[in-house]
Amino acid sequence: MGTRDILYPSQKQWEVHKEVPQQGLGGKNKLQIVALGDSLTRGTGDESGLGYVGNMQAGLAEKNKRQVFVLNHGVIGYKTANLLADLQSKEDIRRSIRQADIVTLSIGGNDLFNVGAEDVRPDVIRKRIPEAASHYEKIIRILKQLNPNAPLLYVGLYNAFADLPNGTESSVVVREWNGRVAEILSLHPKGVFIPTDDLFHLGLAKYLSSDHFHPNQAGYKRIGQRMAGVLE
């Protein structure tokens, strides 16, 4: 997600536990999370450096009393086409997905919104949905092929621009995207759509970082806790 990544790069490029257990994954006391996507996966805007992935990791470790490892493949500024290309060509990423116990995904925000654009135009954003959704469908099919057994948690988009004069219209477009990708996600036997818009709806300024797009520490914590809760 992260539509202003070029103008507002993260100061902390967070990664957790690059080491991977030697004897494969999914043991009784170990969980491997593979995180895919854009700046939301990277945790841009979170001063703690955790992002949703780190908060999810902490929640799972506490509740399950297991070691939780993370491989974070998130890239600032990534669009669906970028991630699709990686999944088609980068064997290290494909291998990590095959070995994962849990896969997380945040993608689509950079497809829909102009980087650095101050004028959010819902009519323009809506026209970008079909191409991005086509790429997204190919991504889901590849993830299903690589690992149909690991839960796949997709982080739905929220409307960071709901407080603008055209906020109602942009919220409709965000819901259209979320509905389209949730339907596509059903292609994956363990795909789970994680809604986030409601987490920001009544406290937008409270949960956004200074760039007015990415979540802040409190916003990421809410997303990560929800994701961990889904896996209880």
Backbone as CSV, one residue per row, in Angstrom:
resi,resn,N_x,N_y,N_z,CA_x,CA_y,CA_z,C_x,C_y,C_z
1,MET,0.869,-1.154,0.000,0.000,0.000,0.000,0.902,1.197,0.000
2,GLY,1.069,2.168,0.544,2.141,3.114,0.479,2.196,3.863,-0.812
3,THR,1.352,4.859,-1.031,1.334,5.542,-2.302,2.252,6.737,-2.333
4,ARG,2.881,7.102,-1.235,3.772,8.251,-1.226,5.178,7.855,-0.820
5,ASP,5.565,6.683,-1.208,6.841,6.129,-0.761,8.037,6.906,-1.281
6,ILE,7.957,7.403,-2.496,9.101,8.100,-3.066,9.328,9.412,-2.354
7,LEU,8.241,10.118,-2.046,8.370,11.394,-1.357,8.611,11.244,0.127
8,TYR,8.130,10.158,0.694,8.230,9.961,2.146,8.797,8.586,2.445
9,PRO,10.057,8.354,2.132,10.641,7.035,2.390,10.757,6.752,3.867
10,SER,10.669,5.468,4.193,10.806,5.067,5.585,12.221,5.297,6.080
11,GLN,12.348,5.764,7.289,13.672,5.950,7.875,14.211,4.652,8.444
12,LYS,13.326,3.700,8.653,13.738,2.415,9.199,13.311,1.319,8.250
13,GLN,14.268,0.691,7.612,13.951,-0.428,6.731,14.012,-1.700,7.566
14,TRP,12.873,-2.018,8.149,12.829,-3.030,9.201,12.797,-4.427,8.625
15,GLU,13.613,-5.294,9.180,13.543,-6.706,8.881,13.713,-7.473,10.195
16,VAL,13.018,-8.601,10.299,13.077,-9.383,11.531,13.606,-10.769,11.226
17,HIS,14.594,-11.191,12.007,15.073,-12.569,11.975,15.345,-13.071,10.560
18,LYS,16.407,-12.602,9.967,16.769,-13.069,8.642,17.150,-14.538,8.647
19,GLU,17.579,-15.053,9.808,17.945,-16.462,9.836,16.712,-17.347,9.721
20,VAL,16.866,-18.457,9.040,15.772,-19.405,8.853,16.178,-20.723,9.484
21,PRO,15.290,-21.398,10.206,15.638,-22.677,10.805,16.177,-23.654,9.770
22,GLN,17.201,-24.393,10.133,17.903,-25.248,9.188,17.079,-26.448,8.728
23,GLN,16.260,-27.000,9.586,15.567,-28.245,9.274,14.142,-28.016,8.772
24,GLY,13.979,-26.988,7.961,12.646,-26.731,7.447,11.796,-25.986,8.465
25,LEU,10.529,-25.780,8.134,9.681,-24.932,8.947,8.436,-25.690,9.386
26,GLY,7.644,-25.035,10.208,6.387,-25.637,10.628,6.535,-26.640,11.755
27,GLY,7.647,-26.630,12.483,7.804,-27.513,13.616,6.906,-27.091,14.759
28,LYS,6.883,-27.911,15.795,5.984,-27.643,16.906,6.277,-26.316,17.586
29,ASN,7.526,-25.902,17.599,7.890,-24.698,18.334,8.333,-23.556,17.437
30,LYS,8.071,-23.664,16.136,8.537,-22.629,15.208,7.460,-22.305,14.183
31,LEU,7.386,-21.023,13.843,6.529,-20.562,12.762,7.346,-19.664,11.850
32,GLN,7.156,-19.794,10.551,7.835,-18.939,9.588,6.811,-18.083,8.852
33,ILE,6.945,-16.774,8.974,6.119,-15.827,8.233,6.923,-15.302,7.051
34,VAL,6.344,-15.328,5.874,6.929,-14.672,4.706,6.013,-13.508,4.351
35,ALA,6.567,-12.292,4.379,5.788,-11.079,4.143,6.120,-10.515,2.764
36,LEU,5.097,-10.295,1.963,5.249,-9.804,0.598,4.534,-8.471,0.440
37,GLY,5.035,-7.645,-0.485,4.282,-6.435,-0.793,5.107,-5.176,-0.873
38,ASP,4.513,-4.096,-0.382,5.031,-2.748,-0.579,5.464,-2.116,0.741
39,SER,5.343,-0.795,0.825,5.836,-0.093,2.011,5.042,-0.407,3.267
40,LEU,3.804,-0.840,3.119,3.041,-1.230,4.299,3.666,-2.471,4.930
41,THR,4.111,-3.385,4.095,4.834,-4.553,4.596,6.164,-4.146,5.217
42,ARG,6.807,-3.121,4.657,8.070,-2.642,5.213,7.883,-1.921,6.540
43,GLY,6.691,-1.404,6.782,6.445,-0.681,8.031,6.713,0.797,7.944
44,THR,6.680,1.370,6.736,6.903,2.803,6.567,5.931,3.613,7.420
45,GLY,6.476,4.542,8.186,5.662,5.401,9.036,5.631,4.992,10.491
46,ASP,6.142,3.803,10.799,6.143,3.307,12.182,7.478,3.642,12.823
47,GLU,7.464,4.525,13.802,8.700,4.936,14.462,9.358,3.789,15.222
48,SER,8.583,2.806,15.608,9.148,1.671,16.339,9.869,0.707,15.400
49,GLY,9.579,0.810,14.082,10.195,-0.086,13.115,9.511,-1.430,12.988
50,LEU,8.436,-1.652,13.718,7.786,-2.965,13.706,6.871,-3.169,12.510
51,GLY,6.030,-2.186,12.229,5.045,-2.365,11.182,4.014,-3.410,11.568
52,TYR,3.119,-3.730,10.639,2.105,-4.744,10.969,2.733,-6.119,11.123
53,VAL,3.826,-6.366,10.364,4.450,-7.690,10.427,5.038,-7.950,11.811
54,GLY,5.726,-6.967,12.354,6.336,-7.125,13.667,5.307,-7.269,14.765
55,ASN,4.235,-6.514,14.669,3.171,-6.632,15.670,2.462,-7.974,15.568
56,MET,2.273,-8.449,14.351,1.696,-9.774,14.161,2.616,-10.839,14.723
57,GLN,3.895,-10.708,14.454,4.893,-11.656,14.951,4.858,-11.719,16.476
58,ALA,4.841,-10.558,17.110,4.834,-10.512,18.568,3.565,-11.149,19.128
59,GLY,2.429,-10.871,18.496,1.177,-11.440,18.968,1.141,-12.950,18.853
60,LEU,1.640,-13.470,17.747,1.653,-14.923,17.562,2.615,-15.602,18.529
61,ALA,3.769,-14.980,18.736,4.755,-15.563,19.649,4.214,-15.635,21.068
62,GLU,3.500,-14.586,21.482,2.967,-14.543,22.842,1.836,-15.546,23.032
63,LYS,0.954,-15.615,22.062,-0.228,-16.460,22.217,0.066,-17.939,21.998
64,ASN,1.026,-18.222,21.110,1.306,-19.610,20.761,2.529,-20.187,21.458
65,LYS,3.281,-19.316,22.166,4.486,-19.755,22.868,5.441,-20.479,21.915
66,ARG,5.610,-19.895,20.737,6.493,-20.482,19.736,7.447,-19.419,19.217
67,GLN,8.565,-19.870,18.670,9.463,-18.966,17.976,8.834,-18.592,16.641
68,VAL,8.765,-17.307,16.359,8.175,-16.845,15.105,9.244,-16.096,14.324
69,PHE,9.590,-16.619,13.166,10.593,-16.019,12.297,9.911,-15.281,11.161
70,VAL,10.561,-14.242,10.661,9.996,-13.450,9.567,11.021,-13.259,8.472
71,LEU,10.600,-13.464,7.238,11.346,-13.022,6.063,10.510,-11.939,5.401
72,ASN,11.000,-10.715,5.437,10.246,-9.570,4.940,10.753,-9.201,3.550
73,HIS,9.942,-9.495,2.524,10.291,-9.189,1.140,9.629,-7.909,0.647
74,GLY,9.031,-7.127,1.543,8.356,-5.898,1.138,9.329,-4.895,0.536
75,VAL,8.888,-4.194,-0.502,9.723,-3.205,-1.197,8.943,-1.907,-1.340
76,ILE,9.541,-0.829,-0.899,8.898,0.478,-0.987,8.591,0.823,-2.443
77,GLY,7.372,1.277,-2.687,6.962,1.701,-4.012,6.456,0.600,-4.915
78,TYR,6.439,-0.642,-4.444,6.043,-1.757,-5.308,4.572,-1.672,-5.713
79,LYS,4.355,-1.993,-6.986,3.016,-2.165,-7.529,2.780,-3.649,-7.776
80,THR,1.568,-3.982,-8.152,1.250,-5.382,-8.408,2.140,-5.972,-9.498
81,ALA,2.460,-5.182,-10.518,3.309,-5.677,-11.607,4.708,-6.027,-11.111
82,ASN,5.239,-5.239,-10.168,6.572,-5.505,-9.616,6.589,-6.807,-8.831
83,LEU,5.594,-6.989,-7.982,5.534,-8.212,-7.186,5.313,-9.423,-8.081
84,LEU,4.462,-9.283,-9.073,4.216,-10.386,-9.996,5.505,-10.806,-10.688
85,ALA,6.299,-9.842,-11.121,7.569,-10.158,-11.777,8.509,-10.900,-10.842
86,ASP,8.558,-10.488,-9.580,9.405,-11.181,-8.597,8.960,-12.629,-8.413
87,LEU,7.660,-12.824,-8.298,7.144,-14.172,-8.071,7.377,-15.078,-9.278
88,GLN,7.478,-14.494,-10.437,7.708,-15.272,-11.648,9.178,-15.596,-11.873
89,SER,10.083,-14.774,-11.289,11.486,-14.904,-11.685,12.486,-15.116,-10.553
90,LYS,12.153,-14.758,-9.320,13.134,-14.810,-8.243,12.952,-16.081,-7.419
91,GLU,13.863,-17.009,-7.616,13.723,-18.313,-6.991,13.870,-18.249,-5.482
92,ASP,14.647,-17.296,-4.964,14.791,-17.204,-3.510,13.464,-16.853,-2.847
93,ILE,12.704,-15.966,-3.468,11.394,-15.613,-2.938,10.425,-16.782,-3.086
94,ARG,10.444,-17.426,-4.227,9.570,-18.580,-4.450,9.870,-19.691,-3.448
95,ARG,11.144,-19.917,-3.170,11.532,-20.954,-2.222,11.033,-20.626,-0.816
96,SER,11.175,-19.364,-0.426,10.735,-18.985,0.918,9.232,-19.148,1.068
97,ILE,8.487,-18.894,0.002,7.026,-19.080,0.050,6.682,-20.557,0.195
98,ARG,7.394,-21.403,-0.509,7.138,-22.844,-0.392,7.345,-23.330,1.037
99,GLN,8.278,-22.723,1.748,8.626,-23.151,3.100,7.815,-22.453,4.186
100,ALA,6.999,-21.467,3.812,6.323,-20.633,4.806,5.196,-21.372,5.510
101,ASP,4.995,-21.016,6.764,3.814,-21.449,7.503,2.684,-20.438,7.352
102,ILE,3.043,-19.165,7.156,2.075,-18.078,6.985,2.640,-17.121,5.936
103,VAL,1.797,-16.647,5.034,2.197,-15.643,4.055,1.306,-14.422,4.240
104,THR,1.917,-13.233,4.288,1.140,-11.992,4.345,1.393,-11.194,3.079
105,LEU,0.417,-10.368,2.711,0.501,-9.623,1.462,-0.172,-8.263,1.605
106,SER,0.546,-7.216,1.248,-0.056,-5.884,1.100,0.394,-5.334,-0.241
107,ILE,-0.549,-5.062,-1.130,-0.232,-4.577,-2.467,-1.477,-3.913,-3.039
108,GLY,-1.277,-2.963,-3.941,-2.393,-2.329,-4.635,-2.485,-0.831,-4.453
109,GLY,-2.019,-0.311,-3.331,-2.124,1.118,-3.081,-1.351,1.953,-4.078
110,ASN,-0.162,1.497,-4.433,0.649,2.241,-5.393,0.090,2.168,-6.804
111,ASP,-0.694,1.126,-7.095,-1.357,1.032,-8.396,-2.464,2.068,-8.525
112,LEU,-3.172,2.290,-7.435,-4.374,3.108,-7.509,-4.123,4.599,-7.341
113,PHE,-3.136,4.956,-6.521,-2.936,6.363,-6.188,-1.655,6.907,-6.808
114,ASN,-1.693,8.149,-7.257,-0.490,8.789,-7.781,0.486,9.069,-6.659
115,VAL,1.755,8.752,-6.878,2.776,9.064,-5.886,2.928,10.570,-5.782
116,GLY,2.743,11.083,-4.584,2.931,12.507,-4.353,1.779,13.374,-4.820
117,ALA,0.741,12.779,-5.377,-0.378,13.584,-5.868,-1.170,14.154,-4.700
118,GLU,-1.371,15.452,-4.712,-2.133,16.085,-3.648,-3.631,16.051,-3.939
119,ASP,-3.975,15.910,-5.215,-5.370,15.878,-5.605,-5.786,14.435,-5.860
120,VAL,-6.521,13.858,-4.934,-6.983,12.484,-5.076,-8.268,12.501,-5.906
121,ARG,-8.227,11.862,-7.065,-9.365,11.872,-7.985,-9.966,10.475,-8.078
122,PRO,-11.084,10.259,-7.420,-11.707,8.934,-7.419,-11.998,8.400,-8.816
123,ASP,-12.377,9.279,-9.769,-12.685,8.819,-11.124,-11.458,8.251,-11.811
124,VAL,-10.294,8.833,-11.539,-9.050,8.336,-12.112,-8.626,7.041,-11.434
125,ILE,-8.755,6.998,-10.126,-8.370,5.808,-9.364,-9.181,4.597,-9.817
126,ARG,-10.471,4.802,-10.033,-11.348,3.695,-10.430,-10.888,3.063,-11.741
127,LYS,-10.384,3.843,-12.657,-9.948,3.331,-13.956,-8.701,2.458,-13.842
128,ARG,-7.994,2.565,-12.738,-6.775,1.774,-12.554,-7.054,0.405,-11.946
129,ILE,-8.252,0.193,-11.457,-8.556,-1.057,-10.771,-8.437,-2.285,-11.678
130,PRO,-8.995,-2.283,-12.900,-8.967,-3.518,-13.699,-7.568,-4.074,-13.953
131,GLU,-6.614,-3.225,-14.331,-5.269,-3.723,-14.600,-4.611,-4.250,-13.327
132,ALA,-4.741,-3.503,-12.237,-4.153,-3.939,-10.971,-4.792,-5.241,-10.495
133,ALA,-6.100,-5.365,-10.663,-6.788,-6.592,-10.241,-6.354,-7.782,-11.083
134,SER,-6.072,-7.554,-12.357,-5.579,-8.633,-13.219,-4.228,-9.138,-12.745
135,HIS,-3.330,-8.200,-12.400,-2.035,-8.600,-11.846,-2.223,-9.330,-10.518
136,TYR,-3.126,-8.804,-9.696,-3.370,-9.398,-8.381,-3.845,-10.843,-8.525
137,GLU,-4.719,-11.089,-9.483,-5.205,-12.450,-9.680,-4.066,-13.397,-10.045
138,LYS,-3.147,-12.952,-10.872,-2.001,-13.782,-11.238,-1.110,-14.040,-10.023
139,ILE,-0.978,-13.023,-9.171,-0.199,-13.184,-7.941,-0.811,-14.269,-7.060
140,ILE,-2.123,-14.213,-6.879,-2.803,-15.184,-6.026,-2.677,-16.594,-6.597
141,ARG,-2.777,-16.726,-7.894,-2.645,-18.046,-8.516,-1.244,-18.616,-8.307
142,ILE,-0.228,-17.775,-8.397,1.139,-18.239,-8.170,1.327,-18.652,-6.718
143,LEU,0.819,-17.847,-5.788,0.952,-18.179,-4.372,0.227,-19.481,-4.043
144,LYS,-0.907,-19.693,-4.657,-1.634,-20.955,-4.464,-0.811,-22.128,-4.979
145,GLN,-0.180,-21.943,-6.121,0.635,-23.012,-6.698,1.853,-23.313,-5.826
146,LEU,2.486,-22.265,-5.299,3.698,-22.457,-4.521,3.418,-23.048,-3.151
147,ASN,2.315,-22.631,-2.524,2.036,-23.108,-1.175,0.544,-22.985,-0.868
148,PRO,-0.243,-23.992,-1.229,-1.688,-23.928,-0.971,-2.063,-24.178,0.485
149,ASN,-1.110,-24.605,1.298,-1.413,-25.002,2.677,-1.199,-23.899,3.702
150,ALA,-0.369,-22.924,3.379,-0.110,-21.839,4.328,-1.212,-20.793,4.235
151,PRO,-1.749,-20.332,5.358,-2.701,-19.232,5.312,-2.094,-18.024,4.594
152,LEU,-2.882,-17.409,3.720,-2.462,-16.205,2.997,-3.332,-15.051,3.466
153,LEU,-2.722,-14.097,4.171,-3.455,-12.970,4.745,-3.188,-11.726,3.910
154,TYR,-4.228,-11.236,3.240,-4.104,-10.010,2.455,-4.611,-8.826,3.253
155,VAL,-3.801,-7.770,3.329,-4.159,-6.558,4.070,-4.978,-5.650,3.159
156,GLY,-6.262,-5.538,3.437,-7.122,-4.683,2.630,-6.722,-3.221,2.732
157,LEU,-7.093,-2.453,1.697,-6.782,-1.021,1.697,-7.732,-0.273,2.626
158,TYR,-7.232,0.816,3.195,-8.065,1.755,3.935,-8.003,3.087,3.181
159,ASN,-8.929,3.961,3.450,-8.954,5.254,2.770,-8.268,6.306,3.631
160,ALA,-7.042,6.621,3.260,-6.289,7.635,4.002,-6.752,9.052,3.675
161,PHE,-7.642,9.176,2.702,-8.078,10.489,2.233,-9.544,10.748,2.546
162,ALA,-10.068,10.042,3.518,-11.486,10.171,3.852,-11.842,11.551,4.382
163,ASP,-10.846,12.307,4.863,-11.128,13.621,5.417,-11.064,14.730,4.370
164,LEU,-10.793,14.376,3.100,-10.802,15.372,2.033,-12.232,15.631,1.579
165,PRO,-12.471,16.732,0.862,-13.834,17.035,0.412,-14.486,15.917,-0.397
166,ASN,-13.668,15.179,-1.170,-14.221,14.065,-1.954,-14.012,12.725,-1.257
167,GLY,-13.908,12.756,0.070,-13.628,11.555,0.844,-14.677,10.467,0.685
168,THR,-15.941,10.862,0.558,-16.992,9.863,0.385,-16.801,9.105,-0.922
169,GLU,-16.467,9.829,-1.983,-16.260,9.195,-3.287,-15.040,8.293,-3.290
170,SER,-13.948,8.736,-2.668,-12.754,7.899,-2.640,-12.966,6.664,-1.779
171,SER,-13.798,6.781,-0.748,-14.112,5.610,0.077,-14.860,4.554,-0.726
172,VAL,-15.730,4.997,-1.621,-16.456,4.059,-2.476,-15.490,3.295,-3.366
173,VAL,-14.494,3.995,-3.916,-13.524,3.351,-4.798,-12.674,2.352,-4.022
174,VAL,-12.258,2.705,-2.814,-11.481,1.789,-1.984,-12.304,0.538,-1.687
175,ARG,-13.584,0.703,-1.409,-14.444,-0.461,-1.167,-14.576,-1.322,-2.421
176,GLU,-14.604,-0.682,-3.583,-14.667,-1.443,-4.830,-13.415,-2.300,-5.001
177,TRP,-12.260,-1.716,-4.728,-11.015,-2.487,-4.810,-11.039,-3.647,-3.822
178,ASN,-11.385,-3.348,-2.594,-11.399,-4.396,-1.572,-12.353,-5.528,-1.935
179,GLY,-13.501,-5.180,-2.494,-14.442,-6.206,-2.894,-13.906,-7.067,-4.026
180,ARG,-13.234,-6.426,-4.982,-12.682,-7.174,-6.113,-11.598,-8.140,-5.655
181,VAL,-10.673,-7.656,-4.830,-9.565,-8.521,-4.430,-10.017,-9.601,-3.444
182,ALA,-11.023,-9.300,-2.626,-11.539,-10.328,-1.716,-12.141,-11.475,-2.511
183,GLU,-12.823,-11.150,-3.600,-13.387,-12.192,-4.456,-12.287,-13.027,-5.102
184,ILE,-11.252,-12.355,-5.599,-10.133,-13.067,-6.220,-9.415,-13.933,-5.201
185,LEU,-9.304,-13.437,-3.988,-8.590,-14.157,-2.943,-9.236,-15.503,-2.638
186,SER,-10.504,-15.641,-2.952,-11.193,-16.914,-2.714,-10.640,-18.033,-3.593
187,LEU,-9.822,-17.689,-4.598,-9.154,-18.706,-5.408,-8.152,-19.500,-4.582
188,HIS,-7.643,-18.879,-3.520,-6.668,-19.532,-2.654,-7.404,-20.267,-1.542
189,PRO,-7.126,-21.550,-1.343,-7.890,-22.326,-0.351,-7.773,-21.807,1.069
190,LYS,-6.690,-21.076,1.365,-6.534,-20.537,2.710,-6.335,-19.023,2.684
191,GLY,-6.910,-18.397,1.677,-6.838,-16.944,1.590,-7.771,-16.274,2.587
192,VAL,-7.275,-15.249,3.264,-8.070,-14.511,4.252,-7.914,-13.013,3.981
193,PHE,-9.023,-12.343,3.746,-9.015,-10.898,3.565,-9.065,-10.232,4.932
194,ILE,-8.097,-9.370,5.201,-8.027,-8.662,6.485,-8.502,-7.230,6.285
195,PRO,-9.711,-6.895,6.708,-10.189,-5.522,6.553,-9.436,-4.572,7.473
196,THR,-9.162,-3.388,6.976,-8.465,-2.386,7.792,-9.181,-1.040,7.809
197,ASP,-10.068,-0.796,6.855,-10.675,0.532,6.734,-11.415,0.925,7.998
198,ASP,-12.055,-0.048,8.636,-12.799,0.262,9.852,-11.888,0.665,10.996
199,LEU,-10.631,0.207,10.955,-9.685,0.538,12.022,-9.291,2.008,12.004
200,PHE,-9.455,2.647,10.842,-9.043,4.043,10.684,-10.235,4.993,10.546
201,HIS,-11.402,4.451,10.329,-12.550,5.262,9.940,-12.906,6.329,10.969
202,LEU,-12.885,5.968,12.240,-13.306,6.925,13.268,-12.147,7.654,13.934
203,GLY,-10.916,7.344,13.526,-9.766,8.018,14.141,-8.634,8.174,13.157
204,LEU,-8.955,8.697,11.967,-7.981,8.735,10.881,-6.699,9.444,11.283
205,ALA,-6.800,10.653,11.793,-5.607,11.422,12.154,-4.832,10.756,13.287
206,LYS,-5.522,10.048,14.136,-4.894,9.399,15.284,-3.997,8.247,14.876
207,TYR,-4.314,7.607,13.750,-3.615,6.386,13.375,-2.764,6.505,12.111
208,LEU,-2.660,7.720,11.547,-1.808,7.924,10.383,-0.513,8.612,10.779
209,SER,0.551,8.330,10.009,1.835,8.981,10.249,1.810,10.395,9.672
210,SER,2.919,11.089,9.788,2.976,12.492,9.374,2.814,12.681,7.873
211,ASP,2.985,11.628,7.064,2.796,11.770,5.621,1.324,11.701,5.229
212,HIS,0.466,11.476,6.199,-0.980,11.416,6.011,-1.380,10.293,5.061
213,PHE,-0.591,9.273,5.025,-0.974,8.107,4.227,-0.690,6.803,4.954
214,HIS,0.565,6.606,5.355,0.924,5.359,6.024,0.435,5.364,7.470
215,PRO,0.187,4.184,8.022,-0.144,4.127,9.445,1.035,4.596,10.299
216,ASN,0.737,5.062,11.498,1.794,5.317,12.467,1.928,4.077,13.350
217,GLN,2.681,4.203,14.409,2.925,3.052,15.279,1.616,2.453,15.796
218,ALA,0.702,3.323,16.231,-0.573,2.838,16.768,-1.415,2.179,15.674
219,GLY,-1.377,2.738,14.462,-2.146,2.166,13.364,-1.651,0.789,12.968
220,TYR,-0.334,0.651,12.857,0.240,-0.657,12.519,-0.059,-1.696,13.599
221,LYS,-0.051,-1.249,14.851,-0.325,-2.187,15.943,-1.724,-2.751,15.818
222,ARG,-2.684,-1.907,15.454,-4.060,-2.369,15.308,-4.173,-3.389,14.178
223,ILE,-3.479,-3.131,13.063,-3.519,-4.078,11.947,-2.868,-5.398,12.339
224,GLY,-1.674,-5.320,12.940,-0.951,-6.533,13.323,-1.701,-7.376,14.332
225,GLN,-2.337,-6.724,15.287,-3.115,-7.456,16.279,-4.304,-8.165,15.640
226,ARG,-4.935,-7.507,14.680,-6.061,-8.147,13.995,-5.592,-9.378,13.233
227,MET,-4.448,-9.266,12.575,-3.935,-10.394,11.795,-3.564,-11.557,12.705
228,ALA,-2.925,-11.260,13.829,-2.594,-12.326,14.769,-3.852,-12.982,15.313
229,GLY,-4.884,-12.177,15.551,-6.129,-12.703,16.086,-6.813,-13.663,15.123
230,VAL,-6.701,-13.393,13.840,-7.312,-14.270,12.837,-6.718,-15.676,12.899
231,LEU,-5.458,-15.749,13.300,-4.746,-17.031,13.301,-4.799,-17.743,14.639
232,GLU,-5.547,-17.236,15.600,-5.629,-17.895,16.903,-6.287,-19.268,16.784
